[in-house]
């Protein structure tokens, strides 16, 4: 009996394979035939959530299937990202990834169970978002040079707020300290809102934050803008110099976002998804909404180009985190 079963399997295998392959190809070509889940590993209401919903709406209209945004926050975005890594590689689960979740967290968290390029396929970049270095206006430093001089003269005295350990607002400050040879004290918060409130109140001295949240305080004069961490000045705050203009060119940094799918997702599905995201980024309303927050749409950032970018970011932030001695259990 065992030998007869084995023989039947051997004989049927070559006959079945040609039948299965076209069926799989048809399934990939027809994708999507049911709703797609878009995982956002952060809480609702923030820039990650609103950006995701804009792009998801465009993809739903393009593909004729709902794209359902699902928020799964926790552990700096690691909870939702791990859930996406474990999902079936069939194109029906996509992930909103960031500089923090894909490049920083693997070096920061000891027990993380995913790696960006081992467990995911980078599909398409979405945005690059610089930070604005803002200070309480009652502090004695009005420029980056004055801040650096003060921090060097008084090690550990200047404190900086952040949206939490391992966030872009934290790691940009670590990069700044590394390249300027300064030592400042980190005061982490649960999100930017509380950190900004304490910055305005004078509880903390400085912060690297996004324009979308710090902009109103800059316009009202409640905060002072020292620099932006982008390569060019932001049109919304044209009087604030770039970090390079301020004398610290190696501190150009910020956050980025992109779409990822589980490893082994079929290439035709990845290509179709990338095409849809690229089309969404050309929509005038989407571009206006993104640039209004200080973000730059990552046009053409897909395929091998996006994969190389992610690989470079993983190495860059691993080095920054290791030099700073940062680890989270």
Secondary structure, DSSP 8 states (H G I E B T S, - for coil): -HHHHHHHHHHHHHHHHHHHHHHHHHHHHH--SS-EEEEESS-TTSHHHHHHHHHHHHHHHHHTS-EEEEE---GGGHHHHHHHHHS-SSSSEEEEEEIIIIIIHHHHBTT----HHHHEEEEEEEEEEE-EEEEETTSS--SHHHHHHHHHHSTTTSEEEESSTTSHHHHHHHHHHHHHT---EEEE-SSHHHHHHHHHHTSS-EEEE-HHHHHHHHHHTSEEEEEESSSS--GGGTTS-BTTTTT-GGG--EEEEEEEEETT--HHHHHHHHHHHHHHHT-HHHHHHHHHTTEEE-TT-BHHHHHHHHHHHHHHHHHHHHHHT--B-
